[in-house]
Amino acid sequence: MKGCPFCNLENIRNQMFYKDEKFYGLYNIKPILSGHSLLIPKRHIEHLFDLDEDESRLLLPMLKKITKALLKAYETENFDLSLQEGRPAGQMVSHLHIHIIPRKSGDLKEDWPEAIRKRERRERISDEEIKENVEKIKREFK
């Protein structure tokens, strides 16, 4: 879809650590914590209920695959999953995406809802930091 940052391959190419026929795994450009990544469908859809039958069938296995790689790369067994549907729920890009965030004890200085509210004001990380994290995650798929 024109204007959607996730639909513009040139826009997300440097964030991409995984792709298959239906989904992308992307490193978040404004991570709440190290390892904060996104699972997005390639097809532009805005809502979970817009997934077609194949996408729905493949979503959970893909979510598990990417989460396992992130946990290994960031040396933890803990994680948050987050899906916001619509602006009132905190969705900032109108393309379905699931946040996967590796977690460790004491990793946030504020409570979780406050960290989510602050993410919009968070600075974009450098291209070099994105590249380092993407390569770190890619190694777990080899």
C-alpha positions, -999 to +999 in steps of 0.1 A: +000+000+000+014+034-010+026+053+020+029+023+043+065+020+057+062-018+059+051-021+023+081-003+009+108-029+006+135-003+003+124+013+035+126-020+056+154-039+038+181-030+064+158-040+092+150-074+078+165-105+094+139-131+081+115-135+052+094-163+037+065-163+013+041-147+038+060-129+066+090-106+074+110-105+106+122-069+112+143-053+138+125-023+154+141+011+146+129+024+179+134-005+202+120-005+238+148-030+247+176-047+229+162-074+205+128-057+201+116-070+167+085-072+146+067-100+128+047-085+099+027-101+070+041-092+036+006-084+024-008-051+035-035-057+061-044-036+091-062-061+113-056-096+127-089-107+114-079-097+078-053-126+077-063-151+050-064-188+058-028-195+048-015-165+068-036-175+098-023-211+097+013-200+094+013-171+119+018-191+151+046-213+138+063-182+124+059-164+157+074-193+175+103-196+150+112-159+153+108-157+190+131-187+196+158-171+174+154-138+194+156-156+227+188-174+217+204-143+202+197-122+233+204-150+258+171-151+277+140-174+281+116-145+287+097-122+263+068-100+257+044-102+227+023-072+219-002-065+192-020-032+190-052-029+168-059+007+159-047+041+172-066+039+205-047+007+213-013+023+205-009+011+169+014+036+151+017+020+117-015+009+101-001-025+089-006-055+111+026-062+132+034-081+163+061-069+187+084-095+201+106-082+229+132-104+247+131-096+284+155-100+314+149-093+350+152-056+358+156-045+322+132-016+324+135+014+346+098+021+343+067+000+343+056-017+310+027+006+301+049+037+306+076+022+283+050+015+256+037+051+259+072+065+255+081+045+224+067+071+201+091+097+215+120+074+214+149+082+190+155+061+160+186+040+165+216+042+141+218+022+109+249+006+123+231-005+154+203-019+133+228-038+111+246-053+142+213-065+156+200-079+123+233-098+118+231-111+154+195-125+148+203-138+113+230-161+128+203-179+147+186-190+115+217-206+100 
